[in-house]
Amino acid sequence: MCKCKYVEIGSCTNQTCIAIPNHMQEYKEYRIKNKLKPLICIDNCILNEVQYLWSLGIKTTGCCCGHNKLDGFIGVEFDDIEKMKNLGYKVQLNPNRPEDEDSFYLKMI
């Protein structure tokens, strides 16, 4: 379980906002085009894991630690699914998209 206490699902409490990494340039340009800050906010308890994946060139699409209420996950672009599997990440099936395998269980918490 993560270290979140009294943090609700969907809350921005206990997050750090950091620059979008260079390998995710398209997302950065999208945010700037739409007059949004070129930042990604990530739950503090999974920040190291996400940054590790970024260092390997994996493009994330969304992440959540689960706030001790749900299983946490890391979403990735379809092109990076095999990379995640090769790193030993287990697919977390999404009941709304049961054919897709782009969400994975966290490993470090």
Secondary structure by P-SEA (a helix, b strand, c coil): ccccccccccccccbbbbcccccaaaaaaaaaaacccccccccccaaaaaaaaaaaccccccccccccccccbbbbcccaaaaaaaacccccccccccccccccccccc
